[in-house]
Amino acid sequence: MGGFMERHEAVIEALRLRLPADRIVLSAREVSAASSDQSDLRPVRPLCVVRPRHVDEVQRLVQVAIEFRIPLTPRGAGTGLEGACIPSPGAVVVDFTAMDDVHEVLPEERRVTVGPGIVYQHLNRLLSAHGLFFPPSPGGSADAATIGGMVSTDASGIYALRYGGTRPWVLALEAVTGTGEVLRLGRAVPKTSSGYDLKDLFVGSEGTLGLITRVTLRLAPLPLDRRQAGFAFERIEHACAAASWMAAFIPELAAVELCDADTIALLRSRRGHGSLPAGHCLLVEVHGRAQDCEDGIRSAIEVARDHGGTPLPADLRDPLDLRHWTTRRIRESAEPLGVMRTDCAVPLTHLARFVADAKRLAQEHARTLYVFGHVGLGIVHALMPLAGPGAWTMEQALAEKRRLALEAVSLGGTVSGEHGIGLGNRDLLAAEHPGALPYMRGLKTLFDPHGVLNPDKVLPTDL
Ligand SMILES: Cc1cc2nc3c(=O)[nH]c(=O)nc-3n(C[C@H](O)[C@H](O)[C@H](O)COP(=O)(O)OP(=O)(O)OC[C@H]3O[C@@H](n4cnc5c(N)ncnc54)[C@H](O)[C@@H]3O)c2cc1C
């Protein structure tokens, strides 16, 4: 114990020598707030939090980490859902929220350079004055998630169907590696064929290869017009089949989201959503000129009708607003233990069967399985409550999470469509990438030879 305290003091002392005093956060409240993310995985209290403001401070922090062999756990807003920013034991949390500057906006080039701590929604509010936006919206966490967190998880969201996830919008980034070196990757042009693309490797690397200190993003023009619609279905496989058709054949489609009947039943209790019918719902948004939007909605109505869907009541003016509340509402309903979740993705041809089988199995065992997600991309969020009606035991939930992920992989899909690997999906990575894992380990060693960057995340320990 004495040794631990002495080491703790020595690390804090070294940080004080290298960084301005106000960057080092020791208050019990703030250290405790940095112990968890929005998953229900076990919190781990870090040694302290450091809130850098400049890249050279991040470099000095990495030097201290190397000297004392302490893990660094980067953190944006902590809205991640797989434990990727839960501190490693004894870690210093690197909180990037103070590095939230807008360094440069170039509307004529549809380009912006920002600090990693800027919040997604805040950035888009600023960009709207130029008629531009950064499209991959992380839905219910849009008002908190940072650009650094989004880049590090390759986040996507409701509009990824039309615009893709975060990766294609990242033109360049600056990162401090595990040796303390500053790397500037990518260029300020939309396309390059120059050498290995290390910038894309950092996107989605969950803070395990480098600490991102600056990001240059490509931007899209705001849609000229947008319209939404919603449809209810008696059978979930019909809703999924309709979503697959819409995704394939309606070019104006920007989003098609599924909320199953159990999720809808929870949402119905919210103010303004009382008129929701029983059944599984598809929520649709189209972007384009006014006429395009009209055509897109007309096509969506036809496809829904062909699959047995009926339009949602007209008083639901903003059907996609429902999706904003799903994750939070389900989690609240499962207090105090929360949920076990998966966010696997399957090819669209397998979507209807995959979802219907999962629902049927849960029903046969009298357990509740909430299913929703960006089904136009095959991304299925399946949430298992660990408390409340139809609760799963931890053991049952872990087994089902594994079963769903392995099934997704066997169908050609992935264990994580957007939330990342973090801690929660680490044991599943080998099933998806048996041949690539040694190369991933080699890359980790190359960029982080001392193993100080978010060390126990992404890669399984038993490799
Ligand atoms: C209600 C709700 C809805 C959500 N909906 C979606 C959705 O639709 N789509 C989606 O993709 N996600 C969604 N998420 C998950 C989450 O919001 C995203 O993963 C988001 O990108 C995380 O951003 P963050 O700033 O909170 O990052 P954090 O959770 O703080 O960190 C995420 C990862 O990024 C790393 N990291 C953060 N900053 C840096 C940096 N500067 N350098 C290096 N590594 C860094 C962390 O170490 C960690 O590995 C949702 C979450 C909630 C709570």
Ligand as a Chemical Component Dictionary entry (heavy atoms), coordinates in Angstrom:
data_LIG
# 
_chem_comp.id                   LIG 
_chem_comp.type                 NON-POLYMER 
_chem_comp.pdbx_formal_charge   0 
_chem_comp.three_letter_code    LIG 
# 
loop_
_chem_comp_atom.comp_id 
_chem_comp_atom.atom_id 
_chem_comp_atom.alt_atom_id 
_chem_comp_atom.type_symbol 
_chem_comp_atom.charge 
_chem_comp_atom.model_Cartn_x 
_chem_comp_atom.model_Cartn_y 
_chem_comp_atom.model_Cartn_z 
_chem_comp_atom.pdbx_ordinal 
LIG C1  C1  C 0 -27.680 7.887  -25.966 1  
LIG C2  C2  C 0 -26.495 7.469  -26.824 2  
LIG C3  C3  C 0 -26.655 7.301  -28.188 3  
LIG C4  C4  C 0 -25.569 6.926  -28.999 4  
LIG N1  N1  N 0 -25.772 6.784  -30.339 5  
LIG C5  C5  C 0 -24.720 6.481  -31.135 6  
LIG C6  C6  C 0 -24.897 6.350  -32.550 7  
LIG O1  O1  O 0 -26.002 6.490  -33.079 8  
LIG N2  N2  N 0 -23.806 6.052  -33.301 9  
LIG C7  C7  C 0 -22.567 5.879  -32.734 10 
LIG O2  O2  O 0 -21.620 5.623  -33.475 11 
LIG N3  N3  N 0 -22.383 5.976  -31.410 12 
LIG C8  C8  C 0 -23.414 6.274  -30.593 13 
LIG N4  N4  N 0 -23.222 6.376  -29.231 14 
LIG C9  C9  C 0 -21.878 6.090  -28.664 15 
LIG C10 C10 C 0 -20.966 7.321  -28.464 16 
LIG O3  O3  O 0 -21.717 8.500  -28.349 17 
LIG C11 C11 C 0 -19.952 7.438  -29.595 18 
LIG O4  O4  O 0 -19.081 6.326  -29.577 19 
LIG C12 C12 C 0 -19.096 8.725  -29.519 20 
LIG O5  O5  O 0 -18.318 8.792  -30.680 21 
LIG C13 C13 C 0 -18.187 8.780  -28.316 22 
LIG O6  O6  O 0 -17.703 10.109 -28.195 23 
LIG P1  P1  P 0 -17.110 10.609 -26.800 24 
LIG O7  O7  O 0 -16.589 11.978 -26.996 25 
LIG O8  O8  O 0 -18.116 10.462 -25.724 26 
LIG O9  O9  O 0 -15.908 9.585  -26.606 27 
LIG P2  P2  P 0 -15.537 8.731  -25.319 28 
LIG O10 O10 O 0 -16.646 7.816  -24.947 29 
LIG O11 O11 O 0 -15.022 9.634  -24.258 30 
LIG O12 O12 O 0 -14.327 7.872  -25.892 31 
LIG C14 C14 C 0 -14.542 6.941  -26.914 32 
LIG C15 C15 C 0 -13.195 6.378  -27.360 33 
LIG O13 O13 O 0 -12.431 7.399  -27.975 34 
LIG C16 C16 C 0 -11.176 7.544  -27.306 35 
LIG N5  N5  N 0 -10.829 8.967  -27.396 36 
LIG C17 C17 C 0 -11.595 10.032 -27.076 37 
LIG N6  N6  N 0 -10.951 11.167 -27.383 38 
LIG C18 C18 C 0 -9.748  10.815 -27.895 39 
LIG C19 C19 C 0 -8.627  11.537 -28.409 40 
LIG N7  N7  N 0 -8.606  12.876 -28.467 41 
LIG N8  N8  N 0 -7.554  10.837 -28.852 42 
LIG C20 C20 C 0 -7.547  9.482  -28.830 43 
LIG N9  N9  N 0 -8.577  8.758  -28.366 44 
LIG C21 C21 C 0 -9.675  9.423  -27.913 45 
LIG C22 C22 C 0 -11.412 7.002  -25.918 46 
LIG O14 O14 O 0 -10.219 6.539  -25.308 47 
LIG C23 C23 C 0 -12.335 5.848  -26.241 48 
LIG O15 O15 O 0 -11.552 4.781  -26.720 49 
LIG C24 C24 C 0 -24.294 6.724  -28.399 50 
LIG C25 C25 C 0 -24.135 6.887  -27.023 51 
LIG C26 C26 C 0 -25.216 7.253  -26.225 52 
LIG C27 C27 C 0 -24.996 7.437  -24.754 53 
# 
loop_
_chem_comp_bond.comp_id 
_chem_comp_bond.atom_id_1 
_chem_comp_bond.atom_id_2 
_chem_comp_bond.value_order 
_chem_comp_bond.pdbx_ordinal 
LIG C1  C2  SING 1  
LIG C2  C3  SING 2  
LIG C2  C26 DOUB 3  
LIG C3  C4  DOUB 4  
LIG C4  N1  SING 5  
LIG C4  C24 SING 6  
LIG N1  C5  DOUB 7  
LIG C5  C6  SING 8  
LIG C5  C8  SING 9  
LIG C6  O1  DOUB 10 
LIG C6  N2  SING 11 
LIG N2  C7  SING 12 
LIG C7  O2  DOUB 13 
LIG C7  N3  SING 14 
LIG N3  C8  DOUB 15 
LIG C8  N4  SING 16 
LIG N4  C9  SING 17 
LIG N4  C24 SING 18 
LIG C9  C10 SING 19 
LIG C10 O3  SING 20 
LIG C10 C11 SING 21 
LIG C11 O4  SING 22 
LIG C11 C12 SING 23 
LIG C12 O5  SING 24 
LIG C12 C13 SING 25 
LIG C13 O6  SING 26 
LIG O6  P1  SING 27 
LIG P1  O7  DOUB 28 
LIG P1  O8  SING 29 
LIG P1  O9  SING 30 
LIG O9  P2  SING 31 
LIG P2  O10 DOUB 32 
LIG P2  O11 SING 33 
LIG P2  O12 SING 34 
LIG O12 C14 SING 35 
LIG C14 C15 SING 36 
LIG C15 O13 SING 37 
LIG C15 C23 SING 38 
LIG O13 C16 SING 39 
LIG C16 N5  SING 40 
LIG C16 C22 SING 41 
LIG N5  C17 SING 42 
LIG N5  C21 SING 43 
LIG C17 N6  DOUB 44 
LIG N6  C18 SING 45 
LIG C18 C19 SING 46 
LIG C18 C21 DOUB 47 
LIG C19 N7  SING 48 
LIG C19 N8  DOUB 49 
LIG N8  C20 SING 50 
LIG C20 N9  DOUB 51 
LIG N9  C21 SING 52 
LIG C22 O14 SING 53 
LIG C22 C23 SING 54 
LIG C23 O15 SING 55 
LIG C24 C25 DOUB 56 
LIG C25 C26 SING 57 
LIG C26 C27 SING 58 
# 
